[in-house]
Amino acid sequence: MSETVTLSLEEALLLCREAAMRAGAGEATAEALARASVDAERDGQATVGIGHLIDYLESLEAGRIDGTVEPELSRPAGAIILSDAKGGSAHLGFDRAFDDLAQTARQFGVAVFSQNNAFTCGSLGYFVGRLAEADLVGFAATNGPALLAGSGATKPVYCTNPLAFAAPVEGGAPLVIDQASSATAFVNVRKAAQEGRDIPEGWALDAEGRPTTDAKAAVKGALLAFGGVRGANIALMVEVLAAGISGANWSLDAPGFTSGSQSPGSGLFVLALDPKLIDPDFSTRLAAQLDRLSGTYGVHIPGLAKAAAREKAERSGIAIDKEIYKRIAGWGQ
């Protein structure tokens, strides 16, 4: 069992923020990347948590993330906010637009944030979760470099193309659904390859298009969609929302996010909705429905495990792998 280092949330934020700045990020980008990484770790999503910050640090140094650029925001219509990330992080544009996005949703009932030319965003649930904390319903979609075979294909044509949804629940943790269109996230396959572990059948193809359980072969091949054709269709839907509407790179045209010096130019689509303008009792009714589903029918409710992990982290801090801590703490020194 690997050794760990336990940090308070503030200590973890400081660790990540300072490492990002040493890697070339300005204060705003360093704060955005640190916050997203620590929040994911706090919520029990270690694969896109503090360890994932290393991908951001390497990309800052290589130039795949412009750490000093300021996103360019525009308003082509009353309820639409556009962001050109200009090769920077996906998080900074959303941070800059968040208050306006929330206020616009409350004014019009609905608002859209659409961004292009960004690095990939890690945990997509981070974006909709913030909207739910502001008593809004959120839906998000994003893309990146091609990793996933489409329906009938044996070569990558889409990214893992996740979608996420969150809604406020009266007196409880928000409902948060965050899932990839692939059978699993790419970071899980990559981690298995690094650790020399096999992966389950149905997750991936090798470079010749053959089903494989060899994680190292899968990294060089293509991921498979969950649910076959249906999952691949969802990946295409996400591609249209995230890349097509925003003018971002299609996944087939996106440079990789682990090598080279070019931004993948990813897209991000976020829809914010104020449910109280439609049904003032929405969050109360949702709370009762989720209680019925989980209590009477034994349904797993996404978001509860994240809330429990968050409560524990706020009370006791977060334990991260000692080697990951040492790499981040020593970055650039």
C-alpha positions as CSV (number, residue, x, y, z in Angstrom):
1,M,0.0,0.0,0.0
2,S,1.4,3.4,-1.0
3,E,2.2,6.0,1.5
4,T,0.0,9.1,1.6
5,V,0.2,12.7,2.8
6,T,-2.8,14.3,4.4
7,L,-3.5,18.0,3.6
8,S,-6.3,20.4,4.5
9,L,-8.2,21.7,1.6
10,E,-6.5,25.1,1.9
11,E,-3.1,23.4,2.0
12,A,-4.0,21.4,-1.1
13,L,-5.1,24.6,-2.9
14,L,-1.9,26.3,-2.0
15,L,0.2,23.3,-3.1
16,C,-1.5,23.2,-6.5
17,R,-1.7,26.9,-7.1
18,E,2.0,27.4,-6.4
19,A,3.0,24.5,-8.6
20,A,0.8,25.8,-11.5
21,M,2.5,29.2,-11.2
22,R,5.9,27.7,-11.3
23,A,4.9,25.8,-14.4
24,G,4.0,29.1,-16.1
25,A,0.5,29.9,-15.2
26,G,-0.6,33.4,-14.2
27,E,-2.5,33.8,-10.9
28,A,-6.0,33.5,-12.4
29,T,-5.2,30.3,-14.4
30,A,-3.3,28.8,-11.4
31,E,-6.3,29.4,-9.2
32,A,-8.8,28.0,-11.7
33,L,-6.7,24.8,-12.2
34,A,-6.0,24.3,-8.5
35,R,-9.7,24.8,-7.5
36,A,-10.9,22.3,-10.1
37,S,-8.3,19.7,-9.2
38,V,-8.8,20.0,-5.4
39,D,-12.6,20.0,-5.7
40,A,-12.5,16.8,-7.7
41,E,-10.1,15.2,-5.1
42,R,-12.3,16.5,-2.3
43,D,-15.4,14.9,-3.9
44,G,-13.7,11.5,-4.2
45,Q,-12.7,11.7,-7.9
46,A,-9.0,11.0,-7.6
47,T,-8.5,10.2,-11.3
48,V,-9.3,13.8,-12.2
49,G,-8.2,15.2,-8.9
50,I,-4.8,16.4,-7.7
51,G,-2.9,13.7,-9.5
52,H,-4.5,14.9,-12.8
53,L,-3.0,18.4,-12.0
54,I,0.3,16.9,-13.3
55,D,-1.2,16.7,-16.8
56,Y,-2.0,20.4,-16.5
57,L,1.5,21.2,-15.2
58,E,3.2,19.3,-18.0
59,S,0.9,21.0,-20.6
60,L,1.6,24.4,-19.2
61,E,5.4,23.9,-19.6
62,A,4.9,22.4,-23.1
63,G,2.7,25.2,-24.3
64,R,-0.5,23.1,-24.7
65,I,-2.0,25.4,-22.1
66,D,-1.4,29.1,-22.4
67,G,-1.2,30.0,-18.7
68,T,-1.2,33.8,-19.1
69,V,-3.9,34.4,-21.7
70,E,-7.3,36.0,-20.8
71,P,-10.4,34.4,-22.4
72,E,-12.4,36.7,-24.7
73,L,-16.1,36.8,-23.7
74,S,-18.9,38.1,-25.9
75,R,-22.7,38.3,-25.9
76,P,-24.2,37.7,-29.3
77,A,-27.7,37.4,-27.8
78,G,-29.3,38.1,-24.4
79,A,-29.0,34.6,-23.0
80,I,-25.9,33.4,-24.8
81,I,-22.3,33.9,-23.5
82,L,-19.5,32.9,-25.8
83,S,-15.9,32.4,-24.7
84,D,-12.8,32.1,-26.8
85,A,-10.3,30.5,-24.4
86,K,-7.4,31.4,-26.7
87,G,-5.5,28.3,-25.9
88,G,-5.9,28.6,-22.2
89,S,-7.6,26.4,-19.6
90,A,-11.3,25.5,-19.9
91,H,-11.9,26.6,-16.3
92,L,-10.9,30.2,-16.5
93,G,-13.4,31.2,-19.2
94,F,-16.2,29.5,-17.1
95,D,-14.9,31.3,-14.0
96,R,-15.0,34.7,-15.7
97,A,-18.5,34.1,-17.1
98,F,-20.1,32.3,-14.1
99,D,-21.7,35.2,-12.3
100,D,-23.1,36.5,-15.5
101,L,-24.3,33.0,-16.6
102,A,-26.2,32.5,-13.3
103,Q,-27.7,36.0,-13.4
104,T,-28.8,35.6,-17.0
105,A,-30.4,32.2,-16.2
106,R,-32.4,33.9,-13.4
107,Q,-33.4,36.7,-15.6
108,F,-34.4,34.7,-18.7
109,G,-35.0,31.3,-17.2
110,V,-32.2,29.8,-19.3
111,A,-28.7,30.7,-20.4
112,V,-26.0,29.1,-22.5
113,F,-22.2,29.3,-22.1
114,S,-20.3,28.1,-25.2
115,Q,-16.5,28.0,-25.4
116,N,-13.9,27.0,-27.9
117,N,-10.1,26.9,-28.2
118,A,-9.5,25.4,-24.7
119,F,-7.6,22.7,-23.1
120,T,-9.5,19.6,-21.9
121,C,-11.4,20.2,-18.6
122,G,-11.0,17.1,-16.4
123,S,-14.1,16.7,-14.2
124,L,-17.1,17.9,-16.2
125,G,-19.3,17.6,-13.1
126,Y,-17.4,20.5,-11.6
127,F,-19.1,22.9,-13.9
128,V,-22.7,21.8,-13.4
129,G,-22.1,21.2,-9.7
130,R,-21.3,24.9,-9.3
131,L,-24.6,25.8,-11.0
132,A,-26.6,23.5,-8.7
133,E,-24.9,25.1,-5.7
134,A,-26.4,28.4,-7.1
135,D,-29.9,26.7,-7.1
136,L,-29.8,26.2,-10.9
137,V,-30.1,23.1,-13.1
138,G,-27.0,22.6,-15.2
139,F,-26.2,20.5,-18.3
140,A,-22.8,20.3,-19.9
141,A,-21.0,18.6,-22.7
142,T,-17.3,18.7,-23.8
143,N,-15.0,17.1,-26.3
144,G,-11.2,16.7,-26.9
145,P,-8.8,14.7,-29.0
146,A,-10.1,11.5,-30.6
147,L,-9.9,8.5,-28.3
148,L,-13.2,6.7,-28.9
149,A,-14.3,4.6,-31.9
150,G,-17.7,5.6,-33.3
151,S,-20.5,3.2,-34.2
152,G,-19.1,0.7,-36.8
153,A,-15.5,2.2,-36.6
154,T,-12.4,0.7,-35.3
155,K,-10.3,3.9,-35.1
156,P,-10.8,6.8,-32.7
157,V,-13.1,9.5,-34.0
158,Y,-14.5,11.1,-30.8
159,C,-13.0,12.0,-27.4
160,T,-14.6,10.3,-24.4
161,N,-17.2,13.1,-24.9
162,P,-18.7,13.2,-21.4
163,L,-21.9,14.8,-20.4
164,A,-22.9,16.0,-17.0
165,F,-26.1,17.1,-15.3
166,A,-26.8,18.6,-11.9
167,A,-29.9,19.9,-10.0
168,P,-30.4,21.4,-6.6
169,V,-32.1,19.3,-3.9
170,E,-33.9,21.0,-1.0
171,G,-32.1,20.3,2.2
172,G,-29.6,17.9,0.7
173,A,-26.7,17.3,-1.7
174,P,-27.3,18.2,-5.3
175,L,-28.1,15.5,-7.8
176,V,-24.9,15.2,-10.0
177,I,-24.5,12.9,-12.9
178,D,-21.2,12.9,-14.7
179,Q,-20.3,10.2,-17.2
180,A,-18.3,9.6,-20.3
181,S,-19.7,8.3,-23.6
182,S,-17.0,5.7,-23.5
183,A,-17.3,2.5,-21.4
184,T,-14.7,4.1,-19.0
185,A,-12.7,7.3,-18.8
186,F,-9.4,7.4,-20.6
187,V,-7.5,8.1,-17.4
188,N,-8.6,4.8,-16.0
189,V,-7.2,2.9,-19.0
190,R,-4.0,5.0,-18.8
191,K,-3.6,4.3,-15.1
192,A,-4.1,0.5,-15.7
193,A,-1.4,0.6,-18.4
194,Q,1.0,2.4,-16.0
195,E,0.4,-0.2,-13.3
196,G,0.6,-3.2,-15.7
197,R,-3.0,-4.2,-15.0
198,D,-5.5,-5.7,-17.5
199,I,-8.8,-3.9,-18.3
200,P,-12.2,-5.5,-18.6
201,E,-13.6,-6.8,-21.9
202,G,-15.6,-4.3,-23.8
203,W,-13.6,-1.3,-22.8
204,A,-11.2,-1.0,-25.8
205,L,-9.7,-2.1,-29.1
206,D,-6.0,-2.4,-29.9
207,A,-4.3,-0.5,-32.8
208,E,-5.5,-3.2,-35.3
209,G,-9.2,-2.8,-34.2
210,R,-9.3,-6.0,-32.2
211,P,-11.0,-6.2,-28.8
212,T,-8.3,-6.2,-26.0
213,T,-7.9,-6.5,-22.3
214,D,-4.3,-5.3,-22.5
215,A,-4.3,-1.7,-21.2
216,K,-1.1,-0.8,-22.9
217,A,-2.5,-2.0,-26.3
218,A,-5.7,-0.1,-25.5
219,V,-3.9,3.2,-25.0
220,K,-2.5,2.8,-28.6
221,G,-5.9,1.8,-29.9
222,A,-9.4,3.1,-29.3
223,L,-11.9,3.1,-26.4
224,L,-15.4,1.7,-26.9
225,A,-18.6,3.4,-26.3
226,F,-20.9,2.3,-23.4
227,G,-24.0,0.5,-24.7
228,G,-22.6,0.1,-28.2
229,V,-24.4,2.1,-30.8
230,R,-26.4,4.1,-28.3
231,G,-23.3,5.3,-26.5
232,A,-21.7,6.2,-29.7
233,N,-24.7,8.2,-30.7
234,I,-24.5,10.1,-27.4
235,A,-20.8,10.8,-28.2
236,L,-21.8,12.3,-31.5
237,M,-24.5,14.4,-29.8
238,V,-21.9,15.7,-27.4
239,E,-19.5,16.4,-30.3
240,V,-22.1,18.6,-32.0
241,L,-23.0,20.5,-28.8
242,A,-19.4,21.0,-27.6
243,A,-17.5,21.4,-30.8
244,G,-20.0,22.0,-33.6
245,I,-21.9,24.8,-32.0
246,S,-18.9,26.5,-30.4
247,G,-16.6,26.3,-33.5
248,A,-14.1,24.3,-31.5
249,N,-11.9,21.5,-33.1
250,W,-13.7,18.4,-33.9
251,S,-12.1,15.5,-32.0
252,L,-10.6,14.2,-35.2
253,D,-8.8,17.5,-35.7
254,A,-7.8,18.1,-32.1
255,P,-4.0,17.9,-31.2
256,G,-3.3,15.5,-28.4
257,F,-3.4,16.6,-24.8
258,T,-0.4,14.6,-23.6
259,S,2.3,15.5,-26.2
260,G,3.3,18.3,-28.5
261,S,2.9,22.1,-28.0
262,Q,-0.5,22.8,-29.5
263,S,-3.7,23.2,-27.6
264,P,-6.4,20.6,-28.4
265,G,-8.8,23.5,-29.0
266,S,-11.6,21.7,-27.1
267,G,-15.2,22.9,-26.9
268,L,-17.4,23.2,-23.9
269,F,-21.2,23.7,-23.8
270,V,-23.0,24.5,-20.6
271,L,-26.8,25.1,-20.2
272,A,-28.1,26.8,-17.0
273,L,-31.7,26.7,-16.2
274,D,-33.6,28.3,-13.3
275,P,-36.2,25.7,-12.3
276,K,-38.0,28.0,-9.8
277,L,-39.4,30.1,-12.7
278,I,-41.2,27.0,-14.0
279,D,-42.0,25.3,-10.7
280,P,-41.3,27.1,-7.5
281,D,-41.4,23.8,-5.6
282,F,-39.0,22.0,-7.9
283,S,-36.1,21.4,-5.4
284,T,-38.5,20.2,-2.7
285,R,-40.3,17.8,-5.1
286,L,-37.0,16.5,-6.3
287,A,-35.8,15.9,-2.8
288,A,-39.0,13.8,-2.1
289,Q,-38.7,11.9,-5.3
290,L,-35.0,11.0,-4.7
291,D,-35.8,9.9,-1.2
292,R,-38.6,7.6,-2.6
293,L,-36.3,6.2,-5.3
294,S,-33.4,5.5,-2.9
295,G,-35.5,4.4,0.2
296,T,-38.3,2.4,-1.3
297,Y,-36.7,1.2,-4.5
298,G,-33.0,1.0,-3.7
299,V,-32.0,3.3,-6.5
300,H,-28.4,4.6,-6.5
301,I,-28.6,8.5,-6.5
302,P,-25.5,10.1,-8.1
303,G,-24.1,12.9,-6.1
304,L,-24.6,11.4,-2.6
305,A,-21.2,9.7,-2.5
306,K,-19.5,13.0,-3.7
307,A,-21.3,14.9,-0.9
308,A,-20.1,12.3,1.7
309,A,-16.6,12.5,0.5
310,R,-16.7,16.3,0.5
311,E,-18.0,16.3,4.1
312,K,-15.2,14.0,5.2
313,A,-12.5,16.1,3.4
314,E,-13.7,19.3,4.9
315,R,-13.5,17.7,8.3
316,S,-10.4,15.6,8.0
317,G,-8.5,16.8,4.9
318,I,-7.6,14.7,1.9
319,A,-5.0,12.0,1.7
320,I,-2.9,12.0,-1.6
321,D,-0.2,9.6,-2.7
322,K,3.1,10.7,-1.3
323,E,4.9,10.4,-4.7
324,I,2.2,12.6,-6.3
325,Y,2.6,15.1,-3.5
326,K,6.4,15.1,-3.9
327,R,6.2,15.7,-7.7
328,I,3.8,18.6,-7.3
329,A,5.6,20.1,-4.4
330,G,8.9,20.0,-6.2
331,W,7.6,21.1,-9.6
332,G,9.9,23.7,-11.2
333,Q,12.3,23.8,-8.2
